[in-house]
Amino acid sequence: MRGRIAATMMVAATIVFALSIGRANAGGDSESCLSKTADVTNTNPDGTECQTIVVSPGPNKASAKASGLSFAKAQAESGATAIAEAKKNSDATCIVHAGSGSATSSGDAASATLEVTTVGGGKAEAKGPHSQADSEISSANGGDVQTDASGGATATANVDSTNAGSANAVAKTGSTAAATVQDLGGGKANANSEGLSAAATSIVGDDCKVTTSAKGANSSAFGACTEAGSVVIVEATKGSTAEGSDTATPVCTPMNGGIAKVRSPMGNCG
């Protein structure tokens, strides 16, 4: 009788232990860091970690939250505000040298990174497993960068130009969207993609504007401008291909009953 009681107690203890482990791995862990004058690092026994770093002169504010085996890092310099939040086994990093920004991630192996190396602001948001959002400003005159990636997609936005610019990229469902402001800059680049292997690319080299949209598997939209005042709009759907700029004749190749359309200073098609 005593043996049966002891065995029952051991089984009960094992079940309780297993349940506690399950709760811990399910995201019961959470770490928060906040820095205004001193750096902070908090690490959970399961590896979940947050870091906040501040670099004078201030006032600075760096805030980071991590849960579910994730890593979050926020770094603020020269009076900046940086916010990072990572959930469900993901990574979020936000580094702002002057200005404000945020990086948020959620989902297995998702990654969100915002880096402002000069001045400016923006965000990077990655939602869903293997999604990746990267935003960066290196222009001496700053700018604005926004990325939003979901469903395993990749979105990148960069402002690397003489003058301030704006870059916005949204990617969904296994696609790729890239928006870049470079060279003299000062303009706006917008790229939107959705669908497996769809790709939208916008490149701006002056005070001009490019908008690209690629929707549907294997669709491809590419647009570029290098002359001030130019406006280029490119759209592709259902596996079609469209290319437009202010320096070359546009190309439209519709596929599968889809749309291939370009509106540009060099002509229109589709």
C-alpha atoms as one frame of an Amber mdcrd trajectory, in Angstrom:
protein
   0.000   0.000   0.000   2.798   2.389   0.916   4.510   1.539  -2.381   1.427
   2.436  -4.385   1.078   5.767  -2.528   4.720   6.622  -3.148   4.412   5.753
  -6.820   1.298   7.888  -7.146   3.074  10.824  -5.518   6.013  10.450  -7.887
   3.716  10.439 -10.926   1.892  13.515  -9.655   5.170  15.336  -9.069   6.338
  14.421 -12.563   3.128  15.787 -14.091   3.438  19.041 -12.137   7.057  19.423
 -13.247   6.163  18.735 -16.882   3.361  21.266 -16.762   5.675  23.888 -15.271
   8.214  23.292 -18.029   5.469  23.556 -20.621   4.324  26.871 -19.229   7.879
  28.246 -19.239   8.502  27.240 -22.842   5.111  28.574 -23.916   6.154  32.139
 -23.288   5.736  32.588 -19.527   9.195  34.148 -19.499   9.479  37.895 -19.992
  12.256  40.420 -19.558  12.032  44.218 -19.622  14.808  46.807 -19.761  14.665
  50.591 -19.536  17.611  52.982 -19.712  17.836  56.734 -19.423  21.262  57.205
 -17.861  22.757  53.695 -17.460  22.856  50.506 -19.538  20.698  47.538 -18.529
  20.798  43.834 -19.427  18.307  41.266 -18.134  18.532  37.584 -19.009  16.012
  34.852 -18.233  17.274  31.349 -17.350  15.837  30.048 -20.639  17.917  32.536
 -22.663  15.340  35.258 -23.245  17.232  38.553 -23.068  16.801  42.296 -23.318
  19.447  45.025 -23.533  19.208  48.788 -23.362  22.098  51.143 -24.028  22.302
  54.918 -23.778  25.144  57.123 -25.009  25.529  60.786 -24.019  24.633  63.490
 -24.627  21.032  63.053 -23.507  18.333  62.995 -22.540  17.985  59.511 -24.036
  15.412  56.767 -23.620  15.933  53.125 -24.563  13.255  50.529 -23.892  13.374
  46.803 -24.689  11.049  43.873 -23.976  11.621  40.219 -24.800   9.604  37.058
 -24.220   9.407  33.477 -25.469  13.126  32.808 -26.053  13.567  36.128 -27.873
  16.215  38.856 -27.900  15.495  42.587 -27.854  18.028  45.422 -27.945  17.464
  49.178 -27.917  20.214  51.786 -28.118  19.643  55.550 -27.925  22.224  58.276
 -28.467  22.311  62.067 -28.607  18.816  62.658 -27.267  17.156  59.750 -29.093
  14.296  57.418 -28.249  14.649  53.737 -29.196  12.135  50.962 -28.586  12.533
  47.223 -29.256  10.107  44.378 -28.568  10.564  40.717 -29.486   8.200  37.780
 -28.959   7.979  34.070 -29.825  11.623  33.216 -30.509  12.462  36.307 -32.571
  15.017  39.141 -32.618  14.402  42.902 -32.530  17.141  45.542 -32.620  16.644
  49.311 -32.627  19.624  51.676 -32.738  18.996  55.402 -33.059  21.819  57.944
 -32.930  19.479  60.932 -33.056  15.721  60.901 -33.526  13.252  58.134 -32.681
  12.311  54.685 -33.874  11.092  51.205 -33.043  11.658  47.578 -33.972   9.148
  44.813 -33.229   9.251  41.119 -34.071   7.114  38.060 -33.441   7.392  34.507
 -34.718  10.036  31.803 -34.944  13.254  33.235 -36.445  11.574  36.541 -37.312
  13.923  39.531 -37.308  13.342  43.289 -37.184  16.160  45.845 -37.314  16.074
  49.628 -37.366  19.339  51.547 -37.485  19.573  55.312 -37.707  23.287  56.092
 -37.896  22.848  59.839 -38.314  19.458  61.405 -37.607  15.867  60.555 -38.456
  13.167  58.090 -37.561  11.158  55.091 -38.591  10.229  51.544 -37.742  10.842
  47.918 -38.593   8.140  45.319 -37.989   8.404  41.576 -38.672   5.368  39.378
 -38.041   5.279  35.625 -38.477   7.946  32.900 -38.726  11.039  33.804 -40.777
   9.784  37.292 -41.630  12.529  39.918 -41.919  12.264  43.712 -41.764  15.325
  45.945 -42.107  15.237  49.755 -41.997  18.322  51.960 -42.167  19.169  55.649
 -42.439  22.747  56.716 -43.132  22.013  60.004 -44.878  23.732  62.937 -43.172
  20.481  64.878 -43.412  18.291  62.086 -42.089  14.979  60.852 -43.363  12.226
  58.357 -42.644  12.249  54.580 -43.135   9.393  52.131 -42.650   9.370  48.358
 -43.151   6.604  45.846 -42.535   7.189  42.162 -43.269   4.779  39.292 -42.619
   4.186  35.696 -43.651   7.864  34.865 -44.125   8.465  37.874 -46.386  11.425
  40.277 -46.495  11.126  44.070 -46.482  14.054  46.497 -46.676  14.106  50.292
 -46.653  17.233  52.432 -46.914  17.955  56.141 -47.053  21.592  56.534 -48.047
  21.645  59.859 -49.856  22.963  63.400 -49.637  19.539  64.845 -48.883  16.870
  63.483 -46.575  14.461  61.003 -48.133  11.603  58.647 -47.370  11.605  54.889
 -47.974   8.686  52.564 -47.259   8.553  48.816 -47.941   5.710  46.388 -47.190
   6.120  42.676 -47.967   3.671  39.836 -47.355   3.453  36.073 -47.871   6.922
  35.024 -48.950   7.630  38.057 -51.123  10.361  40.700 -51.217   9.956  44.490
 -51.157  12.881  46.917 -51.328  12.771  50.715 -51.213  15.952  52.773 -51.532
  16.768  56.485 -51.612  20.349  57.055 -52.748  22.746  59.469 -54.499  21.415
  63.054 -54.240  18.137  61.773 -52.844  15.414  63.890 -51.330  12.583  61.868
 -52.845  10.233  59.045 -51.910  10.487  55.319 -52.589   7.524  53.012 -51.943
   7.487  49.258 -52.581   4.681  46.763 -51.914   4.739  43.021 -52.567   2.571
  40.010 -51.811   2.771  36.396 -52.927   5.434  33.704 -53.030   8.583  34.987
 -54.792   6.896  38.247 -55.806   9.322  41.194 -55.860   8.835  44.965 -55.807
  11.844  47.279 -56.069  11.870  51.088 -55.930  15.049  53.149 -56.327  15.118
  56.935 -56.005  18.217  58.984 -56.871  16.942  62.567 -56.706  13.943  64.591
 -55.545  11.538  62.280 -57.378   9.061  59.513 -56.530   8.800  55.812 -57.357
   5.953  53.473 -56.382   6.032  49.765 -57.211   3.516  47.011 -56.524   3.932
  43.286 -57.176   1.075  40.982 -56.195   0.734  37.312 -56.971   3.345  34.562
 -57.082   6.425  35.395 -59.179   5.233  38.901 -60.053   7.995  41.470 -60.546
   7.782  45.269 -60.470  10.854  47.488 -60.803  10.968  51.281 -60.844  13.710
  53.909 -60.710  14.103  57.675 -61.062  17.148  59.935 -61.270  15.664  63.278
 -62.334  14.080  65.817 -59.969  10.319  65.981 -60.341   9.928  62.576 -61.999
   7.107  60.248 -60.981   7.269  56.539 -61.837   4.493  54.064 -61.049   4.870
  50.340 -61.755   2.371  47.515 -61.160   2.539  43.767 -61.802   0.112  40.978
 -60.860  -0.339  37.210 -61.356   3.261  36.541 -62.345   3.592  39.492 -64.715
   6.697  41.666 -65.113   6.824  45.464 -65.364   9.790  47.857 -65.443   9.770
  51.641 -65.573  12.089  54.615 -65.076  12.755  58.184 -66.204  15.699  57.134
 -68.389  14.490  54.108 -70.413  11.476  52.900 -72.377   9.100  50.979 -70.106
   8.642  47.214 -70.366   5.357  45.426 -69.668   4.981  41.645 -69.891   1.584
  40.465 -68.653   1.168  36.829 -67.635  -1.701  34.544 -66.601  -4.313  37.208
 -67.275  -2.593  39.601 -64.904  -1.632  43.258 -65.082   1.688  44.750 -66.187
   1.499  48.526 -66.071   3.955  51.440 -66.109   3.408  55.168 -65.937   6.624
  57.163 -66.389   8.220  60.219 -68.055   9.655  57.857 -70.690   6.221  56.555
 -71.683   3.473  54.246 -70.539   2.555  50.621 -71.131  -0.173  48.299 -69.957
